[in-house]
Amino acid sequence: MELPQDSNILLSFVNMKLRDFYTSLDEMCEDLDIDRTELERQLNEAGYEYNAQLNKFW
């Protein structure tokens, strides 16, 4: 899957998917064939981190 390159759009896209379709980041990454490490790296560089309890990046 081609992910948005802009970090703010990526954040919005990922959080919407997590909120509406998936119960965890692992589940989303597996289903959409996304490299979790790369996704987290990209969002971490933009200042966001994943919160498993809230199931979202913030």
N, C-alpha and C positions, 0 to 999 in steps of 0.2 A: 504494500500500500504506500502510495506517495503521501507523505505528511507535509503540512504547510511549513515553509522555511522561516517565516516570520515568527519569532518566539511568542508574541502576544496572541497571534492567531492560533498557533500550535497549542498554547495553554487553554484557550477557549475550546478548541476542538477536542482535546483530550479530556478536559473536565466534563464536557457535554456527553461524550461517549461513556465516561465512567459513571456519571449521574444517571443516564437514561438506559444503559444497556449492560453494564458490567459491575460485578460486586468486588472486583479487585483489579489492580494494575496488571498482575500476572495473567489473569483471565483475558483482559483486553488485548495484551500484547500477543498472547498465544493465538487468539481468534483472528486477529488482524495481521498476523505474521510481522510484528514489529519487534525490533531489537530493543529490549527494555533498557539495557545499559546505555545505548546510544540516545534513546529518548530522554532518559533521566539526565544524561550528560548535557544535552542541549538545553533542557529546562533549568538545570542547576546553574549553568553558565548565565542564564537570564535572571537568576536570583530566586528561582522557585524550587521547592522541594516537595516530595510526595508525602502525604500524611495518610497512612493506612487506615487509621480509625475513621477519618472523615472521607476516605476514598477519593481524594482530590489533591491536586498540586496547589500550593499557595505560597 
